Amino acid sequence: MSAVEIVHQAGCASLDLARQRVQEALGVIGRRDVEVRLIQVRPDTVIPSGSPSIILDGRELFGSAADAGGWACRVYLDEAGRAEGAPSLGAMVKALRAGLETPTDLVGSGVGTADKGEG
């Protein structure tokens, strides 16, 4: 079963917004079965990409570990380039939908089939 982890430092001001966006996005894509876990790291633990970080099945959904660096509050840019403490709903929906697709979801979708270019 898939799980989304919201990894955060104690007192992260964006934790509630991140949790709300994850839960709302899972509802939009019809995947309320996915568990959402809040992971508070120890005070001496550095989160490489900042707090909060959104992890799906062990993969960082929004950038790499080199993006932010450590004790910082994480900043995400929305579609208009505005800074927020969590990904926009649209970005969250897109990332979760892509991350939760499985090979069986792709059967018959045309994904992974080559166009033979007949004609």
C-alpha positions in Angstrom: 0.0 0.0 0.0 1.3 3.4 -0.9 1.9 6.1 1.7 2.6 9.8 1.6 5.0 11.1 4.3 5.2 14.7 5.2 8.6 15.1 6.8 8.9 18.2 9.0 10.8 19.9 11.7 9.0 20.7 15.0 7.0 23.9 14.8 6.9 23.9 11.0 4.5 26.7 10.1 3.6 25.1 6.8 2.7 21.6 8.2 -1.0 22.2 8.3 -1.1 23.6 4.8 0.9 20.7 3.4 -1.3 18.1 5.1 -4.4 19.8 3.8 -3.1 19.9 0.3 -2.0 16.3 0.3 -5.4 15.1 1.6 -7.4 17.3 -0.8 -5.3 16.1 -3.8 -5.8 12.5 -2.8 -9.5 13.2 -2.7 -9.4 14.8 -6.2 -7.7 11.8 -7.7 -9.9 9.3 -5.9 -7.2 7.9 -3.7 -8.3 8.4 -0.2 -7.0 4.9 0.5 -3.4 6.2 0.5 -2.1 6.7 4.1 -0.8 10.1 5.0 1.9 10.0 7.7 3.4 13.0 9.5 7.1 12.4 10.3 8.6 14.9 12.7 12.4 14.6 12.7 14.5 14.9 15.8 15.8 18.5 16.4 19.4 17.5 15.4 18.2 16.0 12.1 18.7 18.0 8.9 16.0 17.6 6.2 18.1 18.0 3.0 15.3 19.7 1.0 13.7 21.7 3.9 10.6 21.4 5.9 8.0 20.2 5.0 9.0 17.7 2.4 6.5 15.5 0.6 7.6 11.9 0.1 5.6 9.2 -1.8 6.8 5.7 -1.3 10.3 6.9 -0.4 10.6 9.4 -3.3 10.7 13.1 -2.9 7.9 14.5 -5.0 9.1 18.1 -5.4 12.7 18.4 -6.1 15.9 16.8 -5.0 17.9 16.8 -1.8 20.2 19.5 -3.2 17.3 22.1 -3.5 17.0 23.7 -0.1 19.4 22.6 2.4 18.7 21.7 5.9 17.0 23.6 8.7 15.2 25.9 6.3 11.5 26.3 5.9 10.7 24.9 2.5 9.4 27.2 -0.2 7.3 26.0 -3.1 6.4 28.2 -6.1 2.8 28.0 -7.4 1.8 28.2 -11.0 2.0 32.0 -10.9 5.4 32.0 -9.3 4.2 33.0 -5.8 6.0 31.4 -2.9 4.0 29.2 -0.5 4.9 26.8 2.3 3.4 23.8 0.4 2.9 22.8 -3.2 -0.3 24.2 -4.9 -3.3 21.9 -5.1 -2.7 21.6 -8.9 0.9 20.6 -8.5 0.1 18.2 -5.7 -2.6 16.5 -7.8 -0.3 16.2 -10.8 2.6 14.8 -8.7 0.5 12.3 -6.7 -1.4 11.1 -9.8 1.9 10.5 -11.6 3.5 8.9 -8.6 0.6 6.6 -7.8 0.3 5.2 -11.3 1.3 1.6 -11.5 2.2 -0.5 -14.5 -1.2 -2.1 -14.3 -2.8 1.3 -14.5 -1.0 1.8 -17.8 -2.2 -1.4 -19.5 -4.3 -0.5 -22.5 -3.5 3.2 -22.2 -1.1 3.4 -25.0 1.7 4.3 -22.7 4.9 2.5 -23.6 3.8 1.4 -27.0 5.7 2.6 -30.1 4.0 4.2 -33.0 4.8 2.1 -36.0 4.3 5.1 -38.3 2.6 3.1 -41.0 1.6 4.9 -44.1 
